[in-house]
């Protein structure tokens, strides 16, 4: 994305993913299952509150949502770490 495209968020799935499939089932536009684990379809996306909910709902907190500057937005439990 370019600066003209507006703000972007970065999403990543950490290796601790256990492959529950919740994220891919809830938001297939952002996640897919590959090799029994979740994978972000694109590392940079337009802001979407749905991503924050998905990161918070991950049973092992494997999904990270960061803003353009790298500030962790979700999961909330890890923001102060």
Buried (B, 14 or more C-beta within 10 A) or exposed (E): EEEEEEEBBBBEBEEEBEBBBBBBEBBEEBBEBEEEBBBBEEEEBEBBEEBBEBBBBBEEBBBBBBEBEEEBBBBEEEEEE
